[in-house]
Amino acid sequence: MVTIGKIPLDNGIPKICVPIVGRTVDELVQECRYLQDKIYDVVELRIDFLTEVTDLKAVNEALQAVRNELPDSAILFTFRTKEEGGETQVSEDYYFDLILSAIESGLVDAVDVEYFRNADNISKVIAAAKAKGVTVVMSNHDFDKTPAKEEIESRLIGMKKLGAHVAKLACMPQSAKDVLTLLAATEQVKSQYPDEPIITMSMGKLGAVSRISGEVFGSALTFGSAKKASAPGQIEVTVLQKILETLH
């Protein structure tokens, strides 16, 4: 059973992940406090929004502040690169320094690492994460289009072959057919790996149905917004929780 902290990514109703974003530590603290009366399973710290993200010491201070505010929450540490829709441009080497530093900090339960990065560095991250008991979510994001079904399947399976605990793919639909493509690919990969979690979503208004249909098609976790959405189409976390509860 793959978990993020104590949260199992099993089959059934998708778990809810809430991204928190902030330019400063104070903003991140306020985001954390906003969640006090919300129902969620995992918090994603989108560290690429932090103004001082190019300073590892500042990043660690921000991470410590978030952990102090959310001592019992499962935390996923994510630096989304500019190429995949993130806020800040950094070098490939620094990108991996950030992830490895988060793993070594002992403050996170999972890290996101992008699939289309240097394979040797990905291997180092996976080894370090496994040594520390940190879950690796390998991801790919396309904000322009939806790849062909076979390509989506190839990427998700490729992530698993590289050693990811969880494979994640998000893409932008241009039509209702694109949403069906994403859902069909999700179902196909899940049928091949029934006991391994995958996360998929079709973004924007067109793709909103994909954020609530994980129990049917096989996506183990969905993202709901807190004060500010980190990607187009995210549903507010309280609304999302009620929808999932109703469908379940």
Salt bridges, closest charged atoms under 4 A:
ASP10 OD1 - LYS15 NZ 2.78
ASP37 OD1 - LYS38 NZ 2.92
ASP48 OD2 - ARG46 NH2 2.80
GLU69 OE2 - ARG33 NH2 3.02
GLU83 OE1 - ARG117 NH2 3.71
GLU84 OE1 - HIS141 ND1 3.19
GLU87 OE1 - ARG23 NH2 2.98
GLU92 OE1 - ARG117 NH1 3.04
GLU104 OE1 - LYS132 NZ 3.89
ASP109 OD2 - ARG67 NH2 3.05
ASP112 OD2 - ARG80 NH2 3.01
GLU114 OE2 - ARG80 NH1 3.06
GLU114 OE1 - ARG117 NE 3.10
ASP142 OD2 - LYS145 NZ 2.79
GLU151 OE2 - ARG155 NE 2.70
GLU153 OE2 - LYS149 NZ 2.46
GLU196 OE1 - LYS160 NZ 3.40
GLU215 OE1 - HIS248 ND1 3.01
